[in-house]
Amino acid sequence: MSVYEEVGGAPTFERLVHAFYEGVAGDPELRALYPEEDLAPAERRLRMFLEQYFGGPTAYSQERGHPRLRMRHAPYPVTLDMRDRWMRHMLAALDTLDLPEAHAELMRDYFLRAAHMLVNTDEGHPPHPGPSLTG
């Protein structure tokens, strides 16, 4: 069984990503990186990506092609502060799921590695007013 299946499949990832974007919505600095009026499209893209990454449906790649995370995030200034804000909200969302510790640790590890890999800008660079980070 995949991690996707072991943690409860689609409903778990829906709850995770929805809780994450509730945090983003209340964080003005991080929210500025998502210029779309409605966070729903970014929420959907991140949910599909995470479901695929953790062994679920491949809807993300079928719809959007290879994830290419670094390339997709390159136009946006991802600072250490933005990484830390993203992690704070993702870890808080993960904590709402009450997953077995082995699964939670595996997901935390992935989120930390991915978030760190995407840092591409020194502090002080203003947010880019472009499409959302998961676009």
C-alpha positions as CSV (number, residue, x, y, z in Angstrom):
1,M,0.0,0.0,0.0
2,S,1.1,3.5,-0.7
3,V,1.4,6.3,1.9
4,Y,-1.6,7.9,0.2
5,E,-3.7,4.8,0.9
6,E,-2.2,4.2,4.4
7,V,-3.1,7.7,5.6
8,G,-6.7,7.6,4.3
9,G,-6.5,8.7,0.7
10,A,-8.3,11.7,-0.8
11,P,-10.2,12.8,2.3
12,T,-6.9,13.1,4.2
13,F,-5.2,15.1,1.6
14,E,-8.2,17.3,1.2
15,R,-8.2,18.1,4.9
16,L,-4.4,18.6,4.9
17,V,-4.3,21.1,2.0
18,H,-7.5,22.9,3.1
19,A,-6.1,23.5,6.6
20,F,-2.8,24.6,5.0
21,Y,-4.5,27.2,2.8
22,E,-6.6,28.4,5.8
23,G,-3.2,29.3,7.4
24,V,-2.0,30.9,4.2
25,A,-5.1,33.1,4.0
26,G,-4.3,34.5,7.4
27,D,-0.7,35.2,6.7
28,P,-0.4,38.5,4.7
29,E,3.2,38.0,3.7
30,L,2.7,34.5,2.4
31,R,-0.7,35.3,1.0
32,A,0.9,38.0,-1.2
33,L,2.6,35.2,-3.2
34,Y,-0.8,33.9,-4.3
35,P,-2.3,36.7,-6.3
36,E,-5.4,34.8,-7.4
37,E,-8.5,36.3,-5.6
38,D,-9.6,32.8,-4.7
39,L,-7.1,30.3,-3.3
40,A,-9.1,27.3,-4.5
41,P,-7.1,26.8,-7.7
42,A,-3.8,26.7,-5.8
43,E,-5.4,24.4,-3.2
44,R,-6.5,22.0,-5.9
45,R,-3.1,22.0,-7.6
46,L,-1.2,21.4,-4.3
47,R,-3.7,18.6,-3.3
48,M,-3.2,16.8,-6.6
49,F,0.5,17.2,-6.4
50,L,0.7,15.8,-2.9
51,E,-1.6,13.0,-3.6
52,Q,0.5,11.9,-6.6
53,Y,3.8,12.3,-4.7
54,F,2.6,10.1,-1.9
55,G,1.4,7.4,-4.2
56,G,-2.2,8.4,-5.1
57,P,-3.8,9.3,-8.4
58,T,-1.6,10.8,-11.1
59,A,-4.1,13.6,-11.9
60,Y,-1.5,16.3,-11.4
61,S,0.9,15.0,-14.1
62,Q,-2.0,14.1,-16.4
63,E,-3.3,17.7,-16.2
64,R,-0.1,19.7,-15.7
65,G,2.8,17.5,-16.9
66,H,5.9,16.8,-14.8
67,P,5.9,18.7,-11.5
68,R,9.3,20.4,-12.1
69,L,9.0,22.1,-8.7
70,R,12.2,24.2,-9.0
71,M,11.3,25.4,-12.5
72,R,7.7,26.2,-11.5
73,H,8.9,28.2,-8.5
74,A,11.9,29.9,-10.1
75,P,10.0,33.1,-11.2
76,Y,9.0,33.7,-7.5
77,P,11.3,34.9,-4.8
78,V,11.2,32.1,-2.2
79,T,13.1,33.4,0.8
80,L,14.0,31.7,4.0
81,D,11.2,33.6,5.7
82,M,8.7,32.4,3.0
83,R,10.0,28.9,3.5
84,D,9.5,29.1,7.2
85,R,6.0,30.5,6.9
86,W,5.1,27.8,4.4
87,M,6.5,25.2,6.8
88,R,4.7,26.6,9.8
89,H,1.3,26.4,8.1
90,M,2.0,23.0,6.5
91,L,3.1,21.5,9.8
92,A,0.1,23.0,11.6
93,A,-2.1,21.5,9.0
94,L,-0.4,18.1,9.3
95,D,-0.9,18.2,13.0
96,T,-4.7,18.4,12.5
97,L,-4.7,15.0,10.9
98,D,-3.7,12.9,13.9
99,L,-1.7,10.5,11.7
100,P,0.4,7.7,13.0
101,E,3.8,9.1,13.9
102,A,5.7,7.2,11.2
103,H,3.5,8.6,8.5
104,A,3.6,12.1,10.0
105,E,7.4,12.0,10.2
106,L,7.7,10.8,6.6
107,M,5.5,13.7,5.4
108,R,7.3,16.3,7.6
109,D,10.6,15.1,6.2
110,Y,9.4,15.5,2.6
111,F,7.9,19.0,3.3
112,L,11.1,20.2,4.9
113,R,13.3,18.9,2.1
114,A,11.0,20.3,-0.6
115,A,10.6,23.7,1.1
116,H,14.3,24.1,1.6
117,M,15.1,23.1,-2.0
118,L,12.8,25.8,-3.3
119,V,14.6,28.7,-1.5
120,N,16.0,30.8,-4.3
121,T,16.2,34.4,-3.1
122,D,18.0,36.4,-0.4
123,E,15.9,38.0,2.3
124,G,14.6,41.5,1.4
125,H,13.5,40.7,-2.1
126,P,9.9,41.8,-2.6
127,P,7.3,39.2,-3.5
128,H,6.7,38.7,-7.3
129,P,3.2,39.7,-8.4
130,G,2.7,36.7,-10.7
131,P,0.7,33.5,-10.8
132,S,0.4,31.4,-7.6
133,L,3.3,29.3,-6.4
134,T,1.6,26.1,-7.3
135,G,0.8,27.4,-10.8
